[in-house]
Amino acid sequence: MQFRLPELGEGVHEGELVKWRVKPGDSVKYDQPLCEVMTDKATVEIPSALQGKVASFHVQEGEVVQVGQLMLSFEGAQSGIQVQKKSELVLEATSEKTVSVASKGVSSQSTPNFKQGSVHLGGRVLAAPSTRRKARELGVDLGKVIGSGPQGRVMMGDLQSQAGESSRSGISVLGGRSENIAFQSEERVAFRGLRKKISEKMRLSKDKAAHFTYVEEANATALVMLRNQAKELAAQQGVKLTYLPFVMKAMVAALKQYPILNSSLDEERGELVYKREFNIGLSIQTEDGLTAPVVKNVAQRSILELAKEIQDLIERARSKRLSLEDFQGGTITLTNAGSIGGLFATPVINYPEVAILGFNKIFRKPVVESVKGKEEIVIRDWTYFSISLDHRVVDGAIGAQFMKLFIQYIENPSLLLLETF
């Protein structure tokens, strides 16, 4: 029997085969992960609809595969329906046997003799493909590494810590004494998956859009105070409240006055498309690279609702559990490098959008302010925002006016309460 690439989502016709999760000769169970396929910016894990022995591959890692294209051949395979029917029969027989034994006075605890194993799905340790590859290179057993990521996921740093401990003890990660390894002047790895998709999107953006970046500073003292006051309330509801929901709300308030920044250019039809919804893509740094899922309907959602959604997206992005739907419908993008540092940057537009706003670190600094008619040096919370725009669509003056209004909302976040969203 043969396995072909199934439907991956509405409007998705192809994907890049990032990694095979099986090899020829393996016995595959129904619904077992077969491979990982990259579509746009989403990595999709493809489960097997068949059960049997892998005979041969018809596509290799790094190839682009069309929906319906032959990918894999099986020997002696059964369909998922056949497997499910057999499983139901086994469960029925097991259930009858358990009831029979229990009626004879045997403790129910001794009836099912289940083996204890990994708490992870399918007995596999949670780890990204790049982490698994690195573990193989280092000779590290993932099952013996304590993961620091979400749900115990093993991160790259966990491998490095494990390797470091092994080297300090004088035992190599390959299981023997440390040995001198010949120095290599370079290392070559396949350029594919998310990193390749990022490359393609960045090249497309630079080729199509006429970038220019405008930078403005902001007094974030009132914003810091408001967020600190709301953090405890959010924590009581199990929500981590960052500055991002406030920034998103300020973006929407300003975009309503300057809707051209919430648009896209349809070059084929020669039309400028104004978006009525405010769906903000959020750039998130993951182990495999940058991705930008979309926070939808920002105008209609509260600060705490946005905070909860952002927290969920970040967790799912870093554990590679985002779906294709998470990337659809974006109208403008927000990128946040504040946790890393730096004053400001020149972000690349998420084409075909026409604007991307960069939010940078908030820091304390002395500034000159007029206090009761007298200039004084005071300490304030300060930050910079940088917005990259497509100059084919947005004039410099319009971009500057948008930023001026946006900064007013950042410096006076209570004004957001007066907005009718």
C-alpha positions, 0 to 999 in steps of 0.5 A: 500500500502507498501513503500520499501527502494528505490535505494540509489545510484550506488553500495549501497545496504543497509543503517541504518535507523537513524530516522523516520520523521513520526509516525503511524497515521500520514497523509503523503503527496507525496514527504514528508520526511519519514525517514533518512537513513545513507549509509557509511558517507552520510545521505540521506533523503527519501521522500514518493512516496505515499500519505496516512495514516501511518499504521505501521512500519516494521523496527525500528530506528537503523536497517540496511535496504536492498534496496527493503526491506519493511519499512512502510505500508499505509492505503488508499494510492495513488501513486505519479502519481495519486497525481500529476494528481489531483494537475494539475487539481486543478491548472488548475481550480484555474488558470481559476478562477483567470483569470475570477475574474481578468477580472471583474476588481478585483485586482490580489493581492486579488485573491490568498489568500495564507497563510504566513508561514515558509520560510523553505521547507515544513514549517519545521524549518531547524535543524539536527535530534540531535538538534530536539531531544535536543529541545524536551528534553528541551521543546524548540519550534524550531519555536521560536529559531533564527538559527545562522547556514546556511540558518537560520538552528538552531544549538545546541548552539542556543538551549542552548542560548534559554534555558539559557535565559529561566532559567535566567528569572526564567521560565523553558523551559517546560513552568512553574516555575523552579523546582528542577530536580533529579540528574542523574548520567549518560545518555544513548543515542543510538549509531547510525547514523554518529557516528556509521559509524565513529566508524566502519570506525576507527575500520576497519582502525586500524584493517587493516592498520599498522599505523605510523605517521611522523611529520615535521615543516614548515616556513609558512611565504611566504604562509601566505603572498601569501594567504593574497595577494590573499584574496581580489581578492577571496573576489571580486568573493565571495570566502573565500580563506583559506590555504587549496587550497594551501596545496592541490596543494602542496600535488599533486606536492609532490605526483607526485614524490611519487605516492605510497602515492596516492594508495590503497592495494587490499588485495583480489587480492594481488595488489597495486593500483596506482591512476592516479587522485588526489582526496583529501578527506577533513575531516569536523567537523559537528554537528553530527560528522566527515565526509570526502567528496572528492575534485576531480581533484585537479591537474586540478583546480586553487586555486580559483576553489578549494577554491570555491569547499571547501567552498561549501562542508563545507556548504553542510556538515554542513547543511546535504546536501551532496550526495553519489557522494560527497564521491566517488573516494578519493585517499588521505585525508587531515584533518585540525585542525588548527582552533581549535589549537594544535601543531600536531596530529596522524590522522587515515587513511581513509582506504583503502587509505594509507595516511592522512595528518594533517594540524595544526595551523599556529602561530608566533614564534621567530626562528634563521635564517642566515641573510647576513651570521650572525645568527639573531632571527626573527619572522616567521609564523610557523606550523606543518604537521603530516602524518599517513601512512600504513606501509604495503605499505609505508616505513618510509624513503619514507614518510619522503622524501615525507614530505621533498618535500611537505614542500619545496612547503609550504615554497616556494609556488611560486614553484607551479607556475612552476608545470605542472598539 
